[in-house]
Amino acid sequence: MRAYYFDNLPGDQRFTHDCIPSQPVSLDTLTKLGLKFWTIPVDGYEPTLDAIVQEQGYSNHDTFDVSKEGLGAVSISVVLSERPGN
């Protein structure tokens, strides 16, 4: 994970918009803001995700398959055509 302060400059919002030089946000700051994050394995993610859902008391959650197989060829071409510079 990488967190940084937004440069607040006009332009395409799909670009990074990291300040120059970069101004990373510390884990301490993110924790104080209430951000929670976990490292979840790609293969066999379900038990880890289920444990997090149970520990945090979440009532529901969504997963998204962002791949050619998950989105289909038409959706992938739309995503790629939406990228800056294409």
VENUR-V737568 format. One record per pair of residues at least 12 apart in sequence whose ideal C-beta (glycine too) atoms are under 7 Angstrom apart, sorted by the first residue. I is the first residue (numbers start at 1). J is the second residue. If there is no record, write none. Layout:
I|J, I|J
This chain:
1|37, 3|24, 3|25, 3|30, 4|18, 4|19, 4|22, 4|23, 4|24, 4|25, 5|19, 5|23, 5|25, 7|19, 12|84, 14|83, 14|84, 15|84, 38|52
